[in-house]
Amino acid sequence: MHDPATRRALDQALQLARECHDRHRLLKPFEAMAVACKDGHSTETLYSIARNAAFATGGDVDIVLKHLEHAWPDFA
């Protein structure tokens, strides 16, 4: 990966995904739909993590999401 912004986004997203997983706050897509109205504020999906990291750094959300899905296939 040659884009520094996307590299920073990916590093940030991988760290947040690990933290969310360890705290049982990382949801699978179907779980996210089920809790969207109730507890959606305290949980994350790989997409929300990728989106937020890419927005914060100016990185490419698609590349970040692809890497997160590779690292966390059970949550893709």
C-alpha positions as CSV (number, residue, x, y, z in Angstrom):
1,M,0.0,0.0,0.0
2,H,1.6,3.3,-1.1
3,D,-0.9,5.8,0.1
4,P,0.2,7.1,3.5
5,A,-3.3,8.2,4.5
6,T,-4.8,4.8,3.8
7,R,-1.9,3.1,5.7
8,R,-2.7,5.3,8.7
9,A,-6.4,4.6,8.4
10,L,-5.7,0.8,8.2
11,D,-3.4,0.9,11.3
12,Q,-6.1,2.9,13.2
13,A,-8.9,0.6,12.1
14,L,-7.0,-2.6,12.9
15,Q,-6.3,-1.3,16.4
16,L,-9.9,-0.3,17.0
17,A,-11.2,-3.6,15.6
18,R,-8.9,-5.4,18.1
19,E,-10.2,-3.3,21.0
20,C,-13.8,-3.8,20.0
21,H,-13.3,-7.5,19.7
22,D,-11.6,-7.8,23.0
23,R,-14.4,-5.8,24.7
24,H,-17.1,-7.9,22.9
25,R,-18.3,-4.8,21.0
26,L,-17.5,-6.0,17.4
27,L,-20.6,-7.2,15.7
28,K,-21.3,-9.3,12.6
29,P,-23.4,-7.5,10.0
30,F,-26.6,-9.5,10.9
31,E,-26.1,-8.7,14.6
32,A,-25.7,-5.0,13.8
33,M,-29.0,-4.9,12.1
34,A,-30.7,-6.6,15.1
35,V,-29.3,-4.1,17.6
36,A,-29.2,-0.9,15.5
37,C,-32.2,0.6,17.3
38,K,-31.2,-0.5,20.8
39,D,-27.5,-0.7,21.5
40,G,-26.0,0.6,18.3
41,H,-24.1,3.4,20.0
42,S,-21.7,1.2,21.9
43,T,-20.8,-1.3,19.3
44,E,-19.0,-1.3,15.9
45,T,-18.9,-3.2,12.7
46,L,-15.9,-3.6,10.4
47,Y,-17.6,-1.2,8.0
48,S,-18.1,1.5,10.7
49,I,-14.5,1.1,11.9
50,A,-13.2,1.4,8.3
51,R,-15.4,4.3,7.5
52,N,-14.4,6.3,10.6
53,A,-10.7,5.6,10.2
54,A,-10.7,6.5,6.6
55,F,-12.6,9.7,7.3
56,A,-10.2,10.7,10.1
57,T,-7.1,10.2,7.9
58,G,-8.3,10.8,4.4
59,G,-7.6,7.2,3.5
60,D,-9.4,4.9,1.1
61,V,-12.3,3.2,2.9
62,D,-12.6,0.3,0.4
63,I,-8.9,-0.7,0.9
64,V,-9.2,-0.4,4.7
65,L,-12.4,-2.5,4.8
66,K,-10.9,-5.2,2.5
67,H,-8.0,-5.5,5.0
68,L,-10.3,-5.6,8.0
69,E,-12.4,-8.3,6.4
70,H,-9.3,-10.3,5.7
71,A,-8.1,-9.9,9.4
72,W,-11.6,-10.5,10.9
73,P,-13.4,-12.9,8.5
74,D,-15.9,-14.0,11.1
75,F,-17.2,-10.4,11.3
76,A,-17.2,-9.7,7.5
